[in-house]
Amino acid sequence: MAIHCSRICLQYLIHLAQDNVDFRLPEIRSLLSLRGKPFDPGENFKEKSPFWRLNGLSEEDVNSIMARTVCAKSAFELWGHGRTHSELRNSLLKYPAENMSPFLQKDSTYKINVYTFNKTLDFEDRIKKIDALISSMHHDTWTSYPVVFLPKAMEYLSFEGRVNLRNPKHIFCLLEDYGTDPNNIPDEPLYIYFGRWIADGQRELIRSHSVKNRHFIGNTSMDAGLSFIMANHARVKAHDLVYDPFVGTGSLLVACSHFGAYVCGTDIDYNTIHGIGKASRKNQKWRGPDENIRANLRQYGSEKLYVDVLVSDASKPIWRDGVLFDTIITDPPYGIRESTRRTGSQKDSVNSVKPSEDYVGDSHVPVSMAYHLSDIFTDLLNFSALHLVIGGRLVYWLPIYRPEYCEEMVPLNACLRLVSNCEQTLSSHTSRRLITMEKIKEPEETDALAHLSDPHFSPYQGHNAFREKYFSGISKRTLTGKEETNKMAANGGE
């Protein structure tokens, strides 16, 4: 029983990618919550660090995280760590022998990799670092960079198995952290780790699902990496029913179906839903006969999880009352590359918008009106409060004018708990924030009065000016550039 407990109560090292840094912690927290586990970091935890030490997990928990995450690169069972190689060695000597022994047997094979973060070491320096860690060793075989070290003997670690470079049963790794500032790299590592490799993350999904290679795309198709991050923040899992009310070309449905969820969506754009009209690809004028959302899911082998997509106005109630969806995940239009519009009646036609020139739907076209951002988010939260299951999540993007941002801009709803709020910077003056909310209760009549006790529940009207501020910022940058050019011309081009 003691050995079984020690195998469960281990510390694990997560090596994280250094892109989308603000999204990493909510992703890992969400994936842990699927296992019913809290996020319990080691001492001196630094969120921006490329290495996190996590407590209270089993190897099954770690494998479950790594089978989904696109923010983490690799995970290791941590055997030792320290600020110097001497501290690392002492830490390794203190690690329970019963935890090591199953992986050091004579009938096993292994290899040892060396990884340095934010610093490239030449071959000789790498050898010196291994020699500083290992008291007695012989160098059998070496590969070209990245170097793989294959010692025959590591006496104090009692490696008894055989080295196998191509297909080892166990992989161990020495990892050195040289900080995150490429302009101030220290001579010696800030921290060193040694552990047994458990699994790699799903970074390959970013390449394999790239929109560059996707069958059906549009001007606003979501980046593959961000799509999978959103699906993880939403805790999408097999057999869930996922809905996107601004589905566009279905990038979010592709990511959710990858995790086994049934997917559906709506959009007000007839041409996009039916995959017709002008193409978004370079050197292609019109969309092909089979360019649609269903074809995208077919491309990735998940067509069986496609429910359907409908032409519909997100501001209009088309769904029956009651709980319908496990997850609502969406990227609403901001009025920049896609217009924010809804259907209306003739009496409201003062603010109406004509359909696009390439519209090929039926001859009867409802009046199209401006759909203000504040109304979009209010409707989205109210819809989620009505139609999500308890514990279900809403994940969506909120555009922000950075100079004026404050937490009061994030829309709230009495039935939804704010889980996370992550920023993706778009320019010096604009960004969008990925908002994750979880349904905690069913709507009540008193919820309609929530704004009276807390102004945070009132729609924030400032969102409606985002489009004007966005283009105002572009104009200012353009004018500044012209002024700088004129100044340089006046000074003789200095």
N, C-alpha and C positions, 0 to 999 in steps of 0.2 A: 504493500500500500504506500509506503514511503517513497519508493521509486516511482510509482504511478503519479503521486502528487508532485514530485519534483519535475516530471516530464510535462505536467500541465502548467505549473506555476513558473514558467520560464519568462525571460525577457526577449523580445524580438526587436530587430532593427529594420526599419523601413527606409529605403533609399528612394527619395522623391525627385521627380523632374522639376526643373527650375522654370517652367513656363506655367502660366495660369496659377501662379503661387497663391493668390487669394482664394482659390476654389478648392485647394487641397484639403484643408482641415474639415470643411463641411462634407466633402465627399467621403473621407475616411470615417468620420463620425456616423454618417448615414449608413454606410456599409456595415459598420460595427453594430448599429442598432438593429439591422436585419437579423443579426445573430443574438440579439438581446444582450450585447456587451457594451459597457461604457468605454469612453476614450480615456485611458489612464496612462499618461505619458511618464517617462522617467524624469528624474530630477534635472534641473537646469534646462527644461524644455524651451526651445526657441522655434516659433512657428515658421519663420523664414528659412530655417536651416534645411539643408538637403537630407539630413539624417534625423529620424525620430526613433526614440526607444519607447516601446510600448509594453505595459505590464498587464497581467491578468488574462492572457489569451492562451488558447491552445493552438497547436499546429493546424488543426482543422479550421479554426477561426481565421488564421493568417491566410491559408489557402483560399478560403471563401472570399476574402477581401481582394487578394491578388487576381482572382478569376474574373474580377469586374473592373477594378480601378484603372483609369487612364492617367491618373496623377502620380502614381507610384511606379518606379522602375523595377525594383526587386525587394525581396524580403529575406531576412536571415535570422536563424536562431543565434542569438548573441552569446558568444562564449567568453569574450573578454573585451575590455575597452580601457582607455586611459589617455592622458594628455601627452605621454611620451611612450616610447617603446618599452621602457623599463616598467612603467605603470601597467602597460598592456600585458606584459609577461607575468607580472605578479597577479593580475586579475585572472589570467588564464590558469595559473597554478591553483587558484582558489575555486575554480569552477568544479562542481561535483563530478567526480570520475564516472559515476553511474549514468550521468547524462551524456558523456562523451563516448563511453565504451561501445554502444551499439553501432557507431559509425567508424570505429577504428579497428575492426576485426581483420584477421589475416585473409579471410575469403572475400573482402570488399575491395573495391577499386575507388580511386579518388584523384582529384587534381586541386591545385590551389591557384586562384586568380589574385592578382593585385590590381586595385583600383585607386586612383588618386583623383579627387575632385578639385577642380580649379587650378591644376598644375600638371604639366607634362614632365615626367622624369625620364632621363635617358637610361639606357640599359644598365650601366654600371651603378647608378644611384639606386635602381630598383634592387639589384643584387645586395647592396650594402644594407638596405632596409630589411630584407629578408634575413640576412645574416645577423642583424641586430636582434631579431625576434627568435631565431632558431639557434640553439646552442651547437647542434651538430647536424650537418646536412651535406648531401652530394647533389650536384646539379646533373640531371639526366638529359633532359630535352628542353629546348627553349623554342618558343615561337616568336615570330616577329610581332611588333606592337599591334594590339595590346598584349603585353607579356603574360604568359601563363607559366607559373613556377611549379616545378614538379620534383620536390625533394623526396629522396628515398627514405630518409629517416628524420623524424622530428622527436628527439628522445623524450623531452619533458611532456610532449603531447601524445607520445606512444602511438604514432601512426604505424600500423603493422600491415596494412593492405598494400596493394600494388598500384602504381601510377597508371592511369589510363587517360590520355588526352582527349580522345575522340568520344568515348562513351562511358564516362565514369559513373559509378553508382552514387558517389557523394562528391559535392563541390564545396570547397571552402574558399573564403575570400578575406583578404586583408584590405581594409578600406581606410584611406587617409583623407581627412577633411582640411583643406587649406583656405576655408572661408569662402565668401561669396563675392568679394571685390576683386575683379580681374586686374585692376590697376594697383593693387597693394597685396601681392601674394607673399606670404611669409616664407622664410627659408625652411622652417620646420612646420609640420602639420599642427593645427590647432587641436585636433583630436584624432584618435586612431581606434579602429574597431576590428575585431576578428570574429567570424562566425560561419555557421553552416548555411549554405544557400537553401532556401525553401522553395521559392517560386518567383517568376517574373510577373509584372503587371501586364495590362492589355494595351500597351502603347502601339502595338502593331495595328490595332483597329483604326488609328488615326490615318494610317497610310492606306489600308485595305478599303476603307469606306470614304476615302477622299472624294469631295464633290467633283474634282477634276475628272474622275473616272466614272461618275454616276450617270445612269441612263437618262434621267429626267432632272433638270435643274432650272432654277430661276434666278432673278437678280438678287434675291434675298435668301437663298438656300443657306441654312445654318452650317457652319464649320463642323466637320465630323467630330473632332475632339470635344468641342463644346456641347455637341448633341449628346455624347455619351456621358459627359459630366452632368448635364441636366438630368438624364435618366437615372444616374446614380444618386444625385441629390433627392430625386423624387422617390427613390427606393423601389423602382419598377422591378417586378419579379414575374416569374412564369405564371400564366393564367390570369394576370391582372387585365382589366379593361381600361385602356388609356385613351384619353380624348384630347385633341388639339383644336380649339375653336378658331384659330387663325392658321390653318394647316399649311397653306402655301404649297410648296412642292414636296412636303412630307418628310423633311430631313429628320425631324424629331420622332416621327413614327418609325423610321428605319432603325434608329438607335434603340427605341423601346422594344421593337419586335426582336431585336438581337438577344434581349434578355428573356424572351419567351412570352411577352405580353400581347394580347389582342389589341389592335389599334384601330382608331377611327378618327374622323375629323370633319370640320366644316370650314368653308371660306366663302366670302362674298364674290370672289372673282370667278366668274363662269369659265373663262378661258383656262385658267390655271387648273381648276378642278377637272376639267375635261381634257387637259393636255393638248390644247389647240391654240392657234394664233402665232404670234411672232416668237421666234426662238431667242434664248438668252446666250447661246453659244456664239463664239466668234466664227465668222464665215458661214453661218447658217441662218437663213432668213426666216423659215417657218419650222415649227415643231413637226417631228415625224409622226407617223400613224400610231405608234406604240410608246409615246412619251407621256407617261402618267405615273401617279404615285404607286399604283399596283405593280407597274413594271419595275419600279425601284426595289420593292420588297422581293419581287421575283429574282432580281439580280443577286440578292444576298441570301436567297434560299428561305425566305420567311413569308412567302405569299399566303400560306395557309393561315397566318395570323392576321391577315388583312380583313377587317370587317367591312368598311366602306367609307367613302367621303361624300359629303353633300354640299351643294351650293346653298348657302344659308347666311343670314345676317346674324352676327353674334349678339346684336342688341335686341333681337326678337326671341320670344319664348317658343321654341319648337319642340321641346322635350316634355315628356310626361312628368308629373310631379314625383318626387321621391329620389332616393339614392340610386345612382346609375353607375358612377365611375370610381375606380380605385385611385386613379391619378389624372390630374389635368395639367398638361405641360404645353407651354406655348411661347411664341415670340410675337407679341402684338405689333402691328404696323406703327411706325413713329411719325409718318408723314414726310419722310426723307426720300427713300427710294420707292416706297409703296404708300399710296394715299390712305388716309384714315377716313373711311366712309361707311355709311349705313343707308338702309332704304327708308323712304319717307313717303308722304302723301303730297298731292299737288298744292295744298294750302301751305306747305312748308317749303315750297320750291324756290324761295328767294335764295337759299344757300345750296341749291341743288348742283350736282356735278354731272356733266354729260358723260355717257359711256365712252370708252376708248374707241378709236377708229377701227381697230381690228376686232371689235366685238362681233361674234358670230352666233349669238344666242337667238332666242325667239324674238319676234318683232315687238312684243309687248315688253317694255323695259321700265321697271319701277323707278321712281325718282330717286336719284342717289344724292345723299346729303353728307355734309361734314360730320364726322364722328369724333368728338373731342377726346383727347387722351384721358382727361379726368373721368369722363363717362365710361371710356373703355375699361379702365381699371376698377371703377366702382361696379360695373356690370360683371366683370370677370370674377371679382371677389364674392359678390352676391350669388352668382351662379355656382361657384365652388362650394359655398356654404350650404346651398340647397342640394347639390347633386353628388358631392363626394361622400364616400363612406367615412365613418369615424376613424381617424388615424390616417386617412388618405391625404395625399399631398398635392398642393398647387405649386408649380414652379414656372416662373415667367420672368421676362426681361423688362426692366424699368429704365427708360432713357432719362438722363440727368444732365442738366447744365451745371458743370462742376463749381463755378464760382459761387453759386447760390445754394449748393446742396446742404441739406440738414436732414436728420432722421425723420422729422415731421413730414417729409415728402413721401415717405413710404406708406402706401395705403394700408389701412387696417380694417379688420372685420371682427366682430365679437365672437364669431364661431371659429376663427382661424388664429392659430398661434404662429408668430414669426419664428422660424427656425434658423435661417441664415440670410445674410445680405452681403454679397460679394461684388466687387467692382471690376469691370473690364474697361480700361481707359481707351477711348477712341481717338481723342485729340487733346490738346492742352486745355480745352474748355468744355469738352463733352465726354461723357462715358455712359455706359449702361450697367445697371446693377442686377445681378441674378438674385431674385427674391424667392425664397422657399418658405412655404407656410404649410401648416398641418391642421386638419380639422379636429377640433376638440369637443364640439358639442353640436347638437341640432339647433336650427334657428328657432327663436322665440319671438313673440310679439314685442317684448320689451327691447329687443335688439335694435329696433328702428329708432329708439330714443338714445342709443349709446353715445351719439355725437354731442348730446346735451351735457353729459357728465365728463366726456373726454373729447376734446377737439380733434384728436388724432383720428377719430372715426369719421370725420367729415371729409368729403372729397377735396383733395388739394388742387386748387384751380391753376396753380403755377405750371403744371404739366402742359397746359394748353398752349403755352408760349414757347415750347421747346423748339419747334420747327423754325420760328423766327429767330430765336437766339442761336440756333445751330448755324443758319446761313449768315447771321450777323457776324458770328465769329470768323467764318470763312472770308467774309468781305473785309473784316479788319486785318486779317493776315495778308490778304491780297494787297490792300492799301499800304500796309507796312512794308511789304516787299517792294512795291513800286516806289515808295518814299526812299527806301534804302538804295534802290537802283539810281534814282535821280540824284541822291546825295553823292553816290560814287561817281556819277558822270560829272557833277559839278566840281569834284575834287580831282578830276583827271583820271578816274577809274581806279583809285587807290583801294 
